[in-house]
Amino acid sequence: MPDSDASPRRHPFDLDPRFGAALLPFGVGDPSDAHVDLDDDGLRVRFGFFSLATPVRNLAGAQLTGPFRAVKALGARLSLADRGVTFGSATERGGLFRLRQVSV
């Protein structure tokens, strides 16, 4: 059955121009390089050279967070402590997505 709202809703990352040079090693040079797509099938994140995809049923929740210090916010990294992943492009705010299961 066709879904009238089947196209993904794209949410671009906030790219703080002060940190443009710091984001280039991650492959983030302009807004088309960093975004979140959300639709009925799932969540897909593109952050330069990095990406993440998970089905909607794996999302446990989401919230806005911040502000952050630049050293903790910028770039892409995996946390071994909580098995979380960070994609950061600005310090003022960020999006936190909680997942039911994480597999690497």
C-alpha positions as CSV (number, residue, x, y, z in Angstrom):
1,M,0.0,0.0,0.0
2,P,1.6,3.4,-1.0
3,D,2.4,5.8,1.8
4,S,1.7,9.5,0.9
5,D,4.4,10.5,3.4
6,A,7.1,8.0,2.2
7,S,9.8,10.6,1.4
8,P,12.3,11.0,4.2
9,R,12.3,14.1,6.4
10,R,15.8,15.6,6.1
11,H,17.2,17.5,9.0
12,P,20.6,19.1,8.3
13,F,23.3,19.4,11.0
14,D,24.0,22.9,12.2
15,L,27.4,23.7,10.8
16,D,29.1,26.4,12.8
17,P,31.4,28.3,10.5
18,R,34.0,28.8,13.3
19,F,34.7,25.0,13.2
20,G,34.8,24.4,9.4
21,A,38.5,23.5,9.3
22,A,38.0,21.1,12.2
23,L,35.2,19.2,10.4
24,L,37.1,18.8,7.1
25,P,39.0,15.7,8.3
26,F,35.7,14.0,8.9
27,G,34.5,14.7,5.3
28,V,32.1,17.5,6.3
29,G,32.7,20.6,4.1
30,D,29.2,21.8,3.4
31,P,25.5,21.1,4.5
32,S,25.0,18.3,2.0
33,D,27.7,16.3,3.9
34,A,25.9,16.2,7.2
35,H,22.2,15.4,7.7
36,V,19.7,13.1,9.4
37,D,16.9,11.4,7.3
38,L,13.9,10.0,9.1
39,D,11.0,8.2,7.6
40,D,8.7,5.2,8.4
41,D,11.5,2.8,7.6
42,G,14.2,4.3,9.9
43,L,16.8,6.8,10.9
44,R,19.8,7.4,8.6
45,V,22.7,9.7,9.5
46,R,25.3,11.0,7.2
47,F,28.3,12.8,8.6
48,G,30.9,13.1,5.9
49,F,32.8,9.8,5.7
50,F,30.6,8.3,8.4
51,S,27.0,7.0,8.4
52,L,24.6,5.2,10.7
53,A,21.3,3.5,9.9
54,T,18.7,1.9,12.2
55,P,15.1,0.9,11.8
56,V,12.4,2.9,13.6
57,R,11.6,0.0,15.9
58,N,15.1,0.3,17.3
59,L,14.6,4.0,18.4
60,A,13.9,4.2,22.1
61,G,13.7,8.1,22.2
62,A,15.3,11.4,21.2
63,Q,16.0,14.7,22.7
64,L,17.9,18.0,22.1
65,T,21.0,18.4,24.2
66,G,23.7,21.0,24.8
67,P,25.5,23.3,24.9
68,F,28.8,21.6,24.7
69,R,32.5,22.4,24.8
70,A,34.1,22.1,21.3
71,V,36.5,19.4,22.3
72,K,33.6,17.2,23.3
73,A,31.2,18.1,20.6
74,L,33.0,18.2,17.2
75,G,33.6,15.2,14.9
76,A,32.6,11.6,14.9
77,R,33.4,9.1,17.6
78,L,32.2,6.0,19.3
79,S,32.0,5.8,23.1
80,L,33.1,2.5,24.6
81,A,31.6,3.4,27.9
82,D,28.0,3.5,26.8
83,R,28.4,2.2,23.2
84,G,27.0,5.5,21.9
85,V,28.0,7.4,18.8
86,T,28.5,11.1,18.4
87,F,28.3,13.2,15.3
88,G,29.0,16.8,16.2
89,S,29.2,19.9,14.1
90,A,28.3,22.7,16.5
91,T,28.5,23.5,20.2
92,E,25.1,25.1,20.9
93,R,22.9,22.0,20.7
94,G,22.8,18.5,19.5
95,G,20.4,15.6,19.0
96,L,20.5,12.5,21.2
97,F,19.0,9.3,19.8
98,R,18.6,6.4,22.2
99,L,18.7,3.0,20.7
100,R,17.2,-0.2,22.0
101,Q,20.1,-2.3,20.6
102,V,23.5,-1.4,19.4
103,S,25.6,-3.5,17.0
104,V,28.8,-2.5,15.5
